[in-house]
Protein backbone atom coordinates (compact mmCIF):
# COMPACT_ATOMS: atom_id res chain seq x y z
CA UNK A 1 0.00 0.00 0.00
CA UNK A 2 2.87 2.38 0.78
CA UNK A 3 4.22 2.09 -2.76
CA UNK A 4 0.81 2.78 -4.28
CA UNK A 5 0.32 5.86 -2.11
CA UNK A 6 3.75 7.21 -2.98
CA UNK A 7 3.09 6.65 -6.69
CA UNK A 8 -0.30 8.39 -6.54
CA UNK A 9 1.16 11.41 -4.76
CA UNK A 10 4.15 11.60 -7.09
CA UNK A 11 1.77 11.51 -10.08
CA UNK A 12 -0.37 14.31 -8.69
CA UNK A 13 2.49 16.69 -7.93
CA UNK A 14 5.18 16.13 -10.54
CA UNK A 15 3.57 16.58 -13.95
CA UNK A 16 5.27 19.51 -15.66
CA UNK A 17 2.29 20.06 -17.95
CA UNK A 18 0.14 21.10 -14.98
CA UNK A 19 0.87 24.79 -14.65
CA UNK A 20 0.63 27.36 -13.05
CA UNK A 21 1.32 25.31 -9.91
CA UNK A 22 4.95 24.33 -10.08
CA UNK A 23 4.00 21.06 -8.40
CA UNK A 24 1.05 19.77 -10.38
CA UNK A 25 -1.55 22.36 -11.33
CA UNK A 26 -5.21 22.45 -10.39
CA UNK A 27 -5.76 18.84 -11.46
CA UNK A 28 -2.86 17.78 -9.27
CA UNK A 29 -4.34 19.67 -6.34
CA UNK A 30 -7.68 17.96 -6.89
CA UNK A 31 -5.97 14.57 -7.08
CA UNK A 32 -4.18 15.34 -3.84
CA UNK A 33 -7.51 16.18 -2.21
CA UNK A 34 -8.79 12.74 -3.18
CA UNK A 35 -5.64 11.11 -1.86
CA UNK A 36 -6.05 12.99 1.45
CA UNK A 37 -9.63 11.80 1.74
CA UNK A 38 -8.53 8.22 1.18
CA UNK A 39 -5.67 8.57 3.66
CA UNK A 40 -8.03 9.82 6.34
CA UNK A 41 -10.33 6.85 5.76
CA UNK A 42 -7.49 4.31 5.74
CA UNK A 43 -5.73 5.82 8.74
CA UNK A 44 -8.94 5.58 10.73
CA UNK A 45 -9.32 1.87 9.99
CA UNK A 46 -5.70 0.74 10.38
CA UNK A 47 -5.04 2.11 13.84
CA UNK A 48 -1.81 3.90 14.67
CA UNK A 49 0.27 3.33 11.53
CA UNK A 50 3.08 5.88 11.87
CA UNK A 51 3.82 6.05 8.13
CA UNK A 52 0.19 6.80 7.25
CA UNK A 53 -0.11 9.39 10.00
CA UNK A 54 3.03 11.19 8.83
CA UNK A 55 1.96 11.03 5.19
CA UNK A 56 -1.51 12.31 6.02
CA UNK A 57 -0.05 15.30 7.89
CA UNK A 58 2.25 16.12 4.96
CA UNK A 59 -0.57 15.92 2.40
CA UNK A 60 -2.89 17.99 4.61
CA UNK A 61 -0.19 20.63 5.08
CA UNK A 62 0.41 20.84 1.31
CA UNK A 63 -3.31 21.22 0.65
CA UNK A 64 -3.66 23.94 3.29
CA UNK A 65 -0.69 25.89 1.95
CA UNK A 66 -2.10 25.92 -1.59
CA UNK A 67 -5.83 26.12 -0.94
CA UNK A 68 -6.20 29.84 -1.70
CA UNK A 69 -4.43 29.55 -5.03
CA UNK A 70 -6.42 26.46 -5.95
CA UNK A 71 -9.72 28.21 -5.17
CA UNK A 72 -8.73 31.21 -7.30
CA UNK A 73 -7.74 28.97 -10.20
CA UNK A 74 -10.94 26.96 -9.91
CA UNK A 75 -13.02 30.16 -10.02
CA UNK A 76 -11.03 31.39 -13.02
CA UNK A 77 -11.57 28.12 -14.88
CA UNK A 78 -15.31 28.35 -14.13
N, CA, C and O atoms as a Maestro MAE file, in Angstrom:
{
 s_m_m2io_version
 :::
 2.0.0
}

f_m_ct {
 s_m_title
 :::
 protein
 m_atom[312] {
  # First column is atom index #
  i_m_mmod_type
  r_m_x_coord
  r_m_y_coord
  r_m_z_coord
  i_m_residue_number
  s_m_chain_name
  s_m_pdb_residue_name
  s_m_pdb_atom_name
  i_m_atomic_number
  :::
  1 25 0.821 -1.178 0.000 1 A "UNK " " N  " 7
  2 3 0.000 0.000 0.000 1 A "UNK " " CA " 6
  3 2 0.874 1.254 0.000 1 A "UNK " " C  " 6
  4 15 0.537 2.242 -0.652 1 A "UNK " " O  " 8
  5 25 1.982 1.221 0.719 2 A "UNK " " N  " 7
  6 3 2.868 2.379 0.781 2 A "UNK " " CA " 6
  7 2 3.358 2.774 -0.611 2 A "UNK " " C  " 6
  8 15 3.390 3.959 -0.943 2 A "UNK " " O  " 8
  9 25 3.731 1.812 -1.409 3 A "UNK " " N  " 7
  10 3 4.221 2.092 -2.763 3 A "UNK " " CA " 6
  11 2 3.128 2.725 -3.615 3 A "UNK " " C  " 6
  12 15 3.393 3.667 -4.361 3 A "UNK " " O  " 8
  13 25 1.924 2.224 -3.512 4 A "UNK " " N  " 7
  14 3 0.813 2.781 -4.279 4 A "UNK " " CA " 6
  15 2 0.514 4.217 -3.871 4 A "UNK " " C  " 6
  16 15 0.250 5.065 -4.723 4 A "UNK " " O  " 8
  17 25 0.552 4.489 -2.586 5 A "UNK " " N  " 7
  18 3 0.317 5.856 -2.111 5 A "UNK " " CA " 6
  19 2 1.404 6.803 -2.605 5 A "UNK " " C  " 6
  20 15 1.115 7.905 -3.071 5 A "UNK " " O  " 8
  21 25 2.642 6.369 -2.501 6 A "UNK " " N  " 7
  22 3 3.749 7.208 -2.975 6 A "UNK " " CA " 6
  23 2 3.624 7.490 -4.469 6 A "UNK " " C  " 6
  24 15 3.866 8.613 -4.912 6 A "UNK " " O  " 8
  25 25 3.249 6.478 -5.244 7 A "UNK " " N  " 7
  26 3 3.093 6.646 -6.690 7 A "UNK " " CA " 6
  27 2 1.962 7.615 -7.004 7 A "UNK " " C  " 6
  28 15 2.110 8.471 -7.877 7 A "UNK " " O  " 8
  29 25 0.844 7.497 -6.313 8 A "UNK " " N  " 7
  30 3 -0.297 8.394 -6.541 8 A "UNK " " CA " 6
  31 2 0.069 9.837 -6.228 8 A "UNK " " C  " 6
  32 15 -0.285 10.743 -6.982 8 A "UNK " " O  " 8
  33 25 0.765 10.055 -5.136 9 A "UNK " " N  " 7
  34 3 1.160 11.410 -4.763 9 A "UNK " " CA " 6
  35 2 2.170 11.958 -5.757 9 A "UNK " " C  " 6
  36 15 2.059 13.107 -6.186 9 A "UNK " " O  " 8
  37 25 3.140 11.158 -6.121 10 A "UNK " " N  " 7
  38 3 4.146 11.597 -7.093 10 A "UNK " " CA " 6
  39 2 3.473 11.976 -8.413 10 A "UNK " " C  " 6
  40 15 3.848 12.975 -9.028 10 A "UNK " " O  " 8
  41 25 2.492 11.201 -8.854 11 A "UNK " " N  " 7
  42 3 1.771 11.507 -10.078 11 A "UNK " " CA " 6
  43 2 1.026 12.829 -9.981 11 A "UNK " " C  " 6
  44 15 0.984 13.594 -10.944 11 A "UNK " " O  " 8
  45 25 0.439 13.096 -8.824 12 A "UNK " " N  " 7
  46 3 -0.366 14.313 -8.687 12 A "UNK " " CA " 6
  47 2 0.472 15.577 -8.582 12 A "UNK " " C  " 6
  48 15 -0.020 16.659 -8.902 12 A "UNK " " O  " 8
  49 25 1.711 15.476 -8.147 13 A "UNK " " N  " 7
  50 3 2.491 16.689 -7.926 13 A "UNK " " CA " 6
  51 2 3.637 16.916 -8.891 13 A "UNK " " C  " 6
  52 15 4.232 17.993 -8.862 13 A "UNK " " O  " 8
  53 25 3.973 15.978 -9.729 14 A "UNK " " N  " 7
  54 3 5.184 16.126 -10.538 14 A "UNK " " CA " 6
  55 2 4.973 16.257 -12.037 14 A "UNK " " C  " 6
  56 15 5.948 16.164 -12.781 14 A "UNK " " O  " 8
  57 25 3.779 16.464 -12.513 15 A "UNK " " N  " 7
  58 3 3.574 16.581 -13.948 15 A "UNK " " CA " 6
  59 2 3.840 18.009 -14.403 15 A "UNK " " C  " 6
  60 15 3.128 18.935 -14.016 15 A "UNK " " O  " 8
  61 25 4.857 18.179 -15.217 16 A "UNK " " N  " 7
  62 3 5.273 19.514 -15.657 16 A "UNK " " CA " 6
  63 2 4.206 20.207 -16.488 16 A "UNK " " C  " 6
  64 15 4.189 21.436 -16.560 16 A "UNK " " O  " 8
  65 25 3.320 19.452 -17.114 17 A "UNK " " N  " 7
  66 3 2.287 20.059 -17.949 17 A "UNK " " CA " 6
  67 2 1.174 20.703 -17.143 17 A "UNK " " C  " 6
  68 15 0.285 21.332 -17.717 17 A "UNK " " O  " 8
  69 25 1.204 20.562 -15.834 18 A "UNK " " N  " 7
  70 3 0.139 21.096 -14.981 18 A "UNK " " CA " 6
  71 2 0.558 22.416 -14.367 18 A "UNK " " C  " 6
  72 15 0.896 22.465 -13.184 18 A "UNK " " O  " 8
  73 25 0.543 23.462 -15.129 19 A "UNK " " N  " 7
  74 3 0.873 24.793 -14.648 19 A "UNK " " CA " 6
  75 2 -0.437 25.508 -14.368 19 A "UNK " " C  " 6
  76 15 -1.461 25.079 -14.898 19 A "UNK " " O  " 8
  77 25 -0.476 26.576 -13.566 20 A "UNK " " N  " 7
  78 3 0.626 27.358 -13.046 20 A "UNK " " CA " 6
  79 2 1.210 26.852 -11.738 20 A "UNK " " C  " 6
  80 15 2.226 27.391 -11.301 20 A "UNK " " O  " 8
  81 25 0.632 25.849 -11.084 21 A "UNK " " N  " 7
  82 3 1.315 25.312 -9.911 21 A "UNK " " CA " 6
  83 2 2.603 24.653 -10.372 21 A "UNK " " C  " 6
  84 15 2.603 23.874 -11.325 21 A "UNK " " O  " 8
  85 25 3.687 24.961 -9.705 22 A "UNK " " N  " 7
  86 3 4.948 24.331 -10.081 22 A "UNK " " CA " 6
  87 2 4.946 22.869 -9.699 22 A "UNK " " C  " 6
  88 15 5.826 22.130 -10.139 22 A "UNK " " O  " 8
  89 25 4.003 22.424 -8.904 23 A "UNK " " N  " 7
  90 3 4.003 21.058 -8.395 23 A "UNK " " CA " 6
  91 2 2.861 20.205 -8.890 23 A "UNK " " C  " 6
  92 15 2.681 19.098 -8.381 23 A "UNK " " O  " 8
  93 25 2.075 20.658 -9.858 24 A "UNK " " N  " 7
  94 3 1.053 19.767 -10.377 24 A "UNK " " CA " 6
  95 2 -0.222 20.408 -10.891 24 A "UNK " " C  " 6
  96 15 -1.091 19.695 -11.394 24 A "UNK " " O  " 8
  97 25 -0.371 21.701 -10.790 25 A "UNK " " N  " 7
  98 3 -1.550 22.361 -11.330 25 A "UNK " " CA " 6
  99 2 -2.815 22.072 -10.542 25 A "UNK " " C  " 6
  100 15 -2.794 21.389 -9.518 25 A "UNK " " O  " 8
  101 25 -3.920 22.611 -11.048 26 A "UNK " " N  " 7
  102 3 -5.206 22.447 -10.387 26 A "UNK " " CA " 6
  103 2 -5.626 20.982 -10.352 26 A "UNK " " C  " 6
  104 15 -6.149 20.511 -9.341 26 A "UNK " " O  " 8
  105 25 -5.405 20.269 -11.433 27 A "UNK " " N  " 7
  106 3 -5.757 18.838 -11.455 27 A "UNK " " CA " 6
  107 2 -4.939 18.068 -10.421 27 A "UNK " " C  " 6
  108 15 -5.456 17.167 -9.761 27 A "UNK " " O  " 8
  109 25 -3.683 18.419 -10.284 28 A "UNK " " N  " 7
  110 3 -2.857 17.780 -9.269 28 A "UNK " " CA " 6
  111 2 -3.364 18.064 -7.874 28 A "UNK " " C  " 6
  112 15 -3.366 17.180 -7.017 28 A "UNK " " O  " 8
  113 25 -3.796 19.301 -7.637 29 A "UNK " " N  " 7
  114 3 -4.345 19.666 -6.336 29 A "UNK " " CA " 6
  115 2 -5.604 18.845 -6.053 29 A "UNK " " C  " 6
  116 15 -5.797 18.342 -4.947 29 A "UNK " " O  " 8
  117 25 -6.453 18.721 -7.070 30 A "UNK " " N  " 7
  118 3 -7.679 17.958 -6.892 30 A "UNK " " CA " 6
  119 2 -7.384 16.476 -6.652 30 A "UNK " " C  " 6
  120 15 -8.064 15.827 -5.858 30 A "UNK " " O  " 8
  121 25 -6.379 15.946 -7.334 31 A "UNK " " N  " 7
  122 3 -5.968 14.571 -7.083 31 A "UNK " " CA " 6
  123 2 -5.483 14.419 -5.646 31 A "UNK " " C  " 6
  124 15 -5.806 13.442 -4.970 31 A "UNK " " O  " 8
  125 25 -4.709 15.390 -5.193 32 A "UNK " " N  " 7
  126 3 -4.176 15.338 -3.841 32 A "UNK " " CA " 6
  127 2 -5.296 15.408 -2.804 32 A "UNK " " C  " 6
  128 15 -5.198 14.788 -1.745 32 A "UNK " " O  " 8
  129 25 -6.356 16.157 -3.102 33 A "UNK " " N  " 7
  130 3 -7.514 16.182 -2.207 33 A "UNK " " CA " 6
  131 2 -8.134 14.786 -2.083 33 A "UNK " " C  " 6
  132 15 -8.497 14.353 -0.989 33 A "UNK " " O  " 8
  133 25 -8.246 14.101 -3.203 34 A "UNK " " N  " 7
  134 3 -8.785 12.741 -3.185 34 A "UNK " " CA " 6
  135 2 -7.891 11.783 -2.417 34 A "UNK " " C  " 6
  136 15 -8.375 10.920 -1.684 34 A "UNK " " O  " 8
  137 25 -6.591 11.940 -2.588 35 A "UNK " " N  " 7
  138 3 -5.641 11.114 -1.858 35 A "UNK " " CA " 6
  139 2 -5.772 11.368 -0.357 35 A "UNK " " C  " 6
  140 15 -5.752 10.430 0.439 35 A "UNK " " O  " 8
  141 25 -5.907 12.645 0.027 36 A "UNK " " N  " 7
  142 3 -6.055 12.994 1.447 36 A "UNK " " CA " 6
  143 2 -7.316 12.363 2.023 36 A "UNK " " C  " 6
  144 15 -7.299 11.844 3.139 36 A "UNK " " O  " 8
  145 25 -8.389 12.406 1.278 37 A "UNK " " N  " 7
  146 3 -9.635 11.797 1.743 37 A "UNK " " CA " 6
  147 2 -9.446 10.295 1.976 37 A "UNK " " C  " 6
  148 15 -9.880 9.753 2.992 37 A "UNK " " O  " 8
  149 25 -8.797 9.640 1.026 38 A "UNK " " N  " 7
  150 3 -8.527 8.218 1.180 38 A "UNK " " CA " 6
  151 2 -7.608 7.920 2.352 38 A "UNK " " C  " 6
  152 15 -7.813 6.951 3.082 38 A "UNK " " O  " 8
  153 25 -6.589 8.760 2.529 39 A "UNK " " N  " 7
  154 3 -5.666 8.574 3.656 39 A "UNK " " CA " 6
  155 2 -6.388 8.684 4.993 39 A "UNK " " C  " 6
  156 15 -6.130 7.908 5.913 39 A "UNK " " O  " 8
  157 25 -7.290 9.647 5.092 40 A "UNK " " N  " 7
  158 3 -8.030 9.819 6.340 40 A "UNK " " CA " 6
  159 2 -8.907 8.596 6.622 40 A "UNK " " C  " 6
  160 15 -9.038 8.170 7.769 40 A "UNK " " O  " 8
  161 25 -9.499 8.043 5.580 41 A "UNK " " N  " 7
  162 3 -10.332 6.845 5.760 41 A "UNK " " CA " 6
  163 2 -9.482 5.647 6.150 41 A "UNK " " C  " 6
  164 15 -9.839 4.904 7.064 41 A "UNK " " O  " 8
  165 25 -8.360 5.454 5.466 42 A "UNK " " N  " 7
  166 3 -7.490 4.307 5.743 42 A "UNK " " CA " 6
  167 2 -6.843 4.431 7.114 42 A "UNK " " C  " 6
  168 15 -6.766 3.455 7.860 42 A "UNK " " O  " 8
  169 25 -6.382 5.621 7.443 43 A "UNK " " N  " 7
  170 3 -5.726 5.824 8.737 43 A "UNK " " CA " 6
  171 2 -6.687 5.543 9.879 43 A "UNK " " C  " 6
  172 15 -6.271 5.061 10.933 43 A "UNK " " O  " 8
  173 25 -7.953 5.835 9.685 44 A "UNK " " N  " 7
  174 3 -8.935 5.580 10.728 44 A "UNK " " CA " 6
  175 2 -9.225 4.104 10.921 44 A "UNK " " C  " 6
  176 15 -9.642 3.693 12.004 44 A "UNK " " O  " 8
  177 25 -9.011 3.297 9.884 45 A "UNK " " N  " 7
  178 3 -9.316 1.874 9.989 45 A "UNK " " CA " 6
  179 2 -8.108 1.017 10.326 45 A "UNK " " C  " 6
  180 15 -8.266 -0.132 10.740 45 A "UNK " " O  " 8
  181 25 -6.897 1.557 10.155 46 A "UNK " " N  " 7
  182 3 -5.702 0.742 10.381 46 A "UNK " " CA " 6
  183 2 -5.047 1.003 11.725 46 A "UNK " " C  " 6
  184 15 -4.002 0.423 12.021 46 A "UNK " " O  " 8
  185 25 -5.628 1.850 12.534 47 A "UNK " " N  " 7
  186 3 -5.044 2.113 13.845 47 A "UNK " " CA " 6
  187 2 -3.939 3.151 13.780 47 A "UNK " " C  " 6
  188 15 -4.065 4.156 13.080 47 A "UNK " " O  " 8
  189 25 -2.871 2.915 14.498 48 A "UNK " " N  " 7
  190 3 -1.814 3.901 14.670 48 A "UNK " " CA " 6
  191 2 -0.610 3.630 13.763 48 A "UNK " " C  " 6
  192 15 0.511 3.513 14.259 48 A "UNK " " O  " 8
  193 25 -0.812 3.531 12.478 49 A "UNK " " N  " 7
  194 3 0.272 3.326 11.534 49 A "UNK " " CA " 6
  195 2 1.051 4.633 11.389 49 A "UNK " " C  " 6
  196 15 0.528 5.614 10.861 49 A "UNK " " O  " 8
  197 25 2.277 4.646 11.849 50 A "UNK " " N  " 7
  198 3 3.076 5.879 11.870 50 A "UNK " " CA " 6
  199 2 3.310 6.441 10.470 50 A "UNK " " C  " 6
  200 15 3.234 7.654 10.276 50 A "UNK " " O  " 8
  201 25 3.593 5.584 9.495 51 A "UNK " " N  " 7
  202 3 3.820 6.051 8.134 51 A "UNK " " CA " 6
  203 2 2.591 6.779 7.599 51 A "UNK " " C  " 6
  204 15 2.711 7.870 7.042 51 A "UNK " " O  " 8
  205 25 1.408 6.180 7.764 52 A "UNK " " N  " 7
  206 3 0.187 6.799 7.253 52 A "UNK " " CA " 6
  207 2 -0.122 8.105 7.969 52 A "UNK " " C  " 6
  208 15 -0.581 9.061 7.345 52 A "UNK " " O  " 8
  209 25 0.124 8.151 9.260 53 A "UNK " " N  " 7
  210 3 -0.108 9.391 10.000 53 A "UNK " " CA " 6
  211 2 0.799 10.511 9.501 53 A "UNK " " C  " 6
  212 15 0.350 11.639 9.298 53 A "UNK " " O  " 8
  213 25 2.072 10.194 9.305 54 A "UNK " " N  " 7
  214 3 3.028 11.195 8.830 54 A "UNK " " CA " 6
  215 2 2.674 11.650 7.412 54 A "UNK " " C  " 6
  216 15 2.720 12.842 7.105 54 A "UNK " " O  " 8
  217 25 2.325 10.699 6.559 55 A "UNK " " N  " 7
  218 3 1.964 11.025 5.186 55 A "UNK " " CA " 6
  219 2 0.702 11.878 5.144 55 A "UNK " " C  " 6
  220 15 0.619 12.831 4.369 55 A "UNK " " O  " 8
  221 25 -0.273 11.540 5.972 56 A "UNK " " N  " 7
  222 3 -1.512 12.313 6.023 56 A "UNK " " CA " 6
  223 2 -1.244 13.750 6.449 56 A "UNK " " C  " 6
  224 15 -1.804 14.683 5.872 56 A "UNK " " O  " 8
  225 25 -0.393 13.936 7.455 57 A "UNK " " N  " 7
  226 3 -0.045 15.302 7.886 57 A "UNK " " CA " 6
  227 2 0.638 16.089 6.772 57 A "UNK " " C  " 6
  228 15 0.352 17.270 6.580 57 A "UNK " " O  " 8
  229 25 1.536 15.440 6.041 58 A "UNK " " N  " 7
  230 3 2.248 16.123 4.960 58 A "UNK " " CA " 6
  231 2 1.292 16.521 3.834 58 A "UNK " " C  " 6
  232 15 1.369 17.635 3.315 58 A "UNK " " O  " 8
  233 25 0.399 15.617 3.460 59 A "UNK " " N  " 7
  234 3 -0.565 15.916 2.401 59 A "UNK " " CA " 6
  235 2 -1.513 17.024 2.856 59 A "UNK " " C  " 6
  236 15 -1.797 17.948 2.093 59 A "UNK " " O  " 8
  237 25 -2.001 16.939 4.087 60 A "UNK " " N  " 7
  238 3 -2.894 17.986 4.607 60 A "UNK " " CA " 6
  239 2 -2.208 19.345 4.633 60 A "UNK " " C  " 6
  240 15 -2.820 20.359 4.296 60 A "UNK " " O  " 8
  241 25 -0.947 19.368 5.029 61 A "UNK " " N  " 7
  242 3 -0.194 20.628 5.079 61 A "UNK " " CA " 6
  243 2 -0.039 21.211 3.666 61 A "UNK " " C  " 6
  244 15 -0.195 22.417 3.475 61 A "UNK " " O  " 8
  245 25 0.262 20.374 2.695 62 A "UNK " " N  " 7
  246 3 0.405 20.836 1.313 62 A "UNK " " CA " 6
  247 2 -0.907 21.396 0.793 62 A "UNK " " C  " 6
  248 15 -0.921 22.437 0.136 62 A "UNK " " O  " 8
  249 25 -2.001 20.722 1.078 63 A "UNK " " N  " 7
  250 3 -3.306 21.216 0.647 63 A "UNK " " CA " 6
  251 2 -3.622 22.559 1.297 63 A "UNK " " C  " 6
  252 15 -4.093 23.474 0.623 63 A "UNK " " O  " 8
  253 25 -3.370 22.685 2.585 64 A "UNK " " N  " 7
  254 3 -3.658 23.937 3.292 64 A "UNK " " CA " 6
  255 2 -2.832 25.099 2.752 64 A "UNK " " C  " 6
  256 15 -3.332 26.216 2.622 64 A "UNK " " O  " 8
  257 25 -1.577 24.833 2.442 65 A "UNK " " N  " 7
  258 3 -0.688 25.890 1.950 65 A "UNK " " CA " 6
  259 2 -1.098 26.387 0.570 65 A "UNK " " C  " 6
  260 15 -0.804 27.528 0.216 65 A "UNK " " O  " 8
  261 25 -1.768 25.555 -0.209 66 A "UNK " " N  " 7
  262 3 -2.098 25.922 -1.586 66 A "UNK " " CA " 6
  263 2 -3.588 26.093 -1.832 66 A "UNK " " C  " 6
  264 15 -4.007 26.262 -2.977 66 A "UNK " " O  " 8
  265 25 -4.387 26.053 -0.787 67 A "UNK " " N  " 7
  266 3 -5.831 26.120 -0.940 67 A "UNK " " CA " 6
  267 2 -6.300 27.422 -1.590 67 A "UNK " " C  " 6
  268 15 -7.143 27.392 -2.487 67 A "UNK " " O  " 8
  269 25 -5.768 28.552 -1.154 68 A "UNK " " N  " 7
  270 3 -6.196 29.841 -1.698 68 A "UNK " " CA " 6
  271 2 -5.939 29.921 -3.197 68 A "UNK " " C  " 6
  272 15 -6.810 30.339 -3.959 68 A "UNK " " O  " 8
  273 25 -4.758 29.523 -3.612 69 A "UNK " " N  " 7
  274 3 -4.428 29.552 -5.033 69 A "UNK " " CA " 6
  275 2 -5.309 28.595 -5.826 69 A "UNK " " C  " 6
  276 15 -5.736 28.917 -6.934 69 A "UNK " " O  " 8
  277 25 -5.578 27.434 -5.270 70 A "UNK " " N  " 7
  278 3 -6.425 26.460 -5.953 70 A "UNK " " CA " 6
  279 2 -7.852 26.989 -6.126 70 A "UNK " " C  " 6
  280 15 -8.462 26.807 -7.179 70 A "UNK " " O  " 8
  281 25 -8.376 27.641 -5.093 71 A "UNK " " N  " 7
  282 3 -9.723 28.205 -5.169 71 A "UNK " " CA " 6
  283 2 -9.766 29.290 -6.243 71 A "UNK " " C  " 6
  284 15 -10.710 29.339 -7.032 71 A "UNK " " O  " 8
  285 25 -8.771 30.146 -6.282 72 A "UNK " " N  " 7
  286 3 -8.729 31.207 -7.296 72 A "UNK " " CA " 6
  287 2 -8.654 30.629 -8.693 72 A "UNK " " C  " 6
  288 15 -9.331 31.118 -9.598 72 A "UNK " " O  " 8
  289 25 -7.850 29.603 -8.889 73 A "UNK " " N  " 7
  290 3 -7.739 28.966 -10.196 73 A "UNK " " CA " 6
  291 2 -9.044 28.289 -10.597 73 A "UNK " " C  " 6
  292 15 -9.464 28.362 -11.752 73 A "UNK " " O  " 8
  293 25 -9.675 27.635 -9.638 74 A "UNK " " N  " 7
  294 3 -10.940 26.957 -9.915 74 A "UNK " " CA " 6
  295 2 -11.999 27.968 -10.334 74 A "UNK " " C  " 6
  296 15 -12.763 27.711 -11.264 74 A "UNK " " O  " 8
  297 25 -12.055 29.112 -9.660 75 A "UNK " " N  " 7
  298 3 -13.018 30.162 -10.021 75 A "UNK " " CA " 6
  299 2 -12.698 30.714 -11.407 75 A "UNK " " C  " 6
  300 15 -13.611 30.987 -12.187 75 A "UNK " " O  " 8
  301 25 -11.440 30.878 -11.715 76 A "UNK " " N  " 7
  302 3 -11.030 31.389 -13.023 76 A "UNK " " CA " 6
  303 2 -11.417 30.418 -14.135 76 A "UNK " " C  " 6
  304 15 -11.883 30.832 -15.196 76 A "UNK " " O  " 8
  305 25 -11.221 29.132 -13.886 77 A "UNK " " N  " 7
  306 3 -11.573 28.117 -14.884 77 A "UNK " " CA " 6
  307 2 -13.080 28.063 -15.096 77 A "UNK " " C  " 6
  308 15 -13.547 27.742 -16.189 77 A "UNK " " O  " 8
  309 25 -13.843 28.377 -14.047 78 A "UNK " " N  " 7
  310 3 -15.307 28.352 -14.126 78 A "UNK " " CA " 6
  311 2 -15.813 29.519 -14.904 78 A "UNK " " C  " 6
  312 15 -17.022 29.668 -15.077 78 A "UNK " " O  " 8
  :::
 }
 m_bond[311] {
  # First column is bond index #
  i_m_from
  i_m_to
  i_m_order
  :::
  1 1 2 1
  2 2 3 1
  3 3 4 2
  4 3 5 1
  5 5 6 1
  6 6 7 1
  7 7 8 2
  8 7 9 1
  9 9 10 1
  10 10 11 1
  11 11 12 2
  12 11 13 1
  13 13 14 1
  14 14 15 1
  15 15 16 2
  16 15 17 1
  17 17 18 1
  18 18 19 1
  19 19 20 2
  20 19 21 1
  21 21 22 1
  22 22 23 1
  23 23 24 2
  24 23 25 1
  25 25 26 1
  26 26 27 1
  27 27 28 2
  28 27 29 1
  29 29 30 1
  30 30 31 1
  31 31 32 2
  32 31 33 1
  33 33 34 1
  34 34 35 1
  35 35 36 2
  36 35 37 1
  37 37 38 1
  38 38 39 1
  39 39 40 2
  40 39 41 1
  41 41 42 1
  42 42 43 1
  43 43 44 2
  44 43 45 1
  45 45 46 1
  46 46 47 1
  47 47 48 2
  48 47 49 1
  49 49 50 1
  50 50 51 1
  51 51 52 2
  52 51 53 1
  53 53 54 1
  54 54 55 1
  55 55 56 2
  56 55 57 1
  57 57 58 1
  58 58 59 1
  59 59 60 2
  60 59 61 1
  61 61 62 1
  62 62 63 1
  63 63 64 2
  64 63 65 1
  65 65 66 1
  66 66 67 1
  67 67 68 2
  68 67 69 1
  69 69 70 1
  70 70 71 1
  71 71 72 2
  72 71 73 1
  73 73 74 1
  74 74 75 1
  75 75 76 2
  76 75 77 1
  77 77 78 1
  78 78 79 1
  79 79 80 2
  80 79 81 1
  81 81 82 1
  82 82 83 1
  83 83 84 2
  84 83 85 1
  85 85 86 1
  86 86 87 1
  87 87 88 2
  88 87 89 1
  89 89 90 1
  90 90 91 1
  91 91 92 2
  92 91 93 1
  93 93 94 1
  94 94 95 1
  95 95 96 2
  96 95 97 1
  97 97 98 1
  98 98 99 1
  99 99 100 2
  100 99 101 1
  101 101 102 1
  102 102 103 1
  103 103 104 2
  104 103 105 1
  105 105 106 1
  106 106 107 1
  107 107 108 2
  108 107 109 1
  109 109 110 1
  110 110 111 1
  111 111 112 2
  112 111 113 1
  113 113 114 1
  114 114 115 1
  115 115 116 2
  116 115 117 1
  117 117 118 1
  118 118 119 1
  119 119 120 2
  120 119 121 1
  121 121 122 1
  122 122 123 1
  123 123 124 2
  124 123 125 1
  125 125 126 1
  126 126 127 1
  127 127 128 2
  128 127 129 1
  129 129 130 1
  130 130 131 1
  131 131 132 2
  132 131 133 1
  133 133 134 1
  134 134 135 1
  135 135 136 2
  136 135 137 1
  137 137 138 1
  138 138 139 1
  139 139 140 2
  140 139 141 1
  141 141 142 1
  142 142 143 1
  143 143 144 2
  144 143 145 1
  145 145 146 1
  146 146 147 1
  147 147 148 2
  148 147 149 1
  149 149 150 1
  150 150 151 1
  151 151 152 2
  152 151 153 1
  153 153 154 1
  154 154 155 1
  155 155 156 2
  156 155 157 1
  157 157 158 1
  158 158 159 1
  159 159 160 2
  160 159 161 1
  161 161 162 1
  162 162 163 1
  163 163 164 2
  164 163 165 1
  165 165 166 1
  166 166 167 1
  167 167 168 2
  168 167 169 1
  169 169 170 1
  170 170 171 1
  171 171 172 2
  172 171 173 1
  173 173 174 1
  174 174 175 1
  175 175 176 2
  176 175 177 1
  177 177 178 1
  178 178 179 1
  179 179 180 2
  180 179 181 1
  181 181 182 1
  182 182 183 1
  183 183 184 2
  184 183 185 1
  185 185 186 1
  186 186 187 1
  187 187 188 2
  188 187 189 1
  189 189 190 1
  190 190 191 1
  191 191 192 2
  192 191 193 1
  193 193 194 1
  194 194 195 1
  195 195 196 2
  196 195 197 1
  197 197 198 1
  198 198 199 1
  199 199 200 2
  200 199 201 1
  201 201 202 1
  202 202 203 1
  203 203 204 2
  204 203 205 1
  205 205 206 1
  206 206 207 1
  207 207 208 2
  208 207 209 1
  209 209 210 1
  210 210 211 1
  211 211 212 2
  212 211 213 1
  213 213 214 1
  214 214 215 1
  215 215 216 2
  216 215 217 1
  217 217 218 1
  218 218 219 1
  219 219 220 2
  220 219 221 1
  221 221 222 1
  222 222 223 1
  223 223 224 2
  224 223 225 1
  225 225 226 1
  226 226 227 1
  227 227 228 2
  228 227 229 1
  229 229 230 1
  230 230 231 1
  231 231 232 2
  232 231 233 1
  233 233 234 1
  234 234 235 1
  235 235 236 2
  236 235 237 1
  237 237 238 1
  238 238 239 1
  239 239 240 2
  240 239 241 1
  241 241 242 1
  242 242 243 1
  243 243 244 2
  244 243 245 1
  245 245 246 1
  246 246 247 1
  247 247 248 2
  248 247 249 1
  249 249 250 1
  250 250 251 1
  251 251 252 2
  252 251 253 1
  253 253 254 1
  254 254 255 1
  255 255 256 2
  256 255 257 1
  257 257 258 1
  258 258 259 1
  259 259 260 2
  260 259 261 1
  261 261 262 1
  262 262 263 1
  263 263 264 2
  264 263 265 1
  265 265 266 1
  266 266 267 1
  267 267 268 2
  268 267 269 1
  269 269 270 1
  270 270 271 1
  271 271 272 2
  272 271 273 1
  273 273 274 1
  274 274 275 1
  275 275 276 2
  276 275 277 1
  277 277 278 1
  278 278 279 1
  279 279 280 2
  280 279 281 1
  281 281 282 1
  282 282 283 1
  283 283 284 2
  284 283 285 1
  285 285 286 1
  286 286 287 1
  287 287 288 2
  288 287 289 1
  289 289 290 1
  290 290 291 1
  291 291 292 2
  292 291 293 1
  293 293 294 1
  294 294 295 1
  295 295 296 2
  296 295 297 1
  297 297 298 1
  298 298 299 1
  299 299 300 2
  300 299 301 1
  301 301 302 1
  302 302 303 1
  303 303 304 2
  304 303 305 1
  305 305 306 1
  306 306 307 1
  307 307 308 2
  308 307 309 1
  309 309 310 1
  310 310 311 1
  311 311 312 2
  :::
 }
}
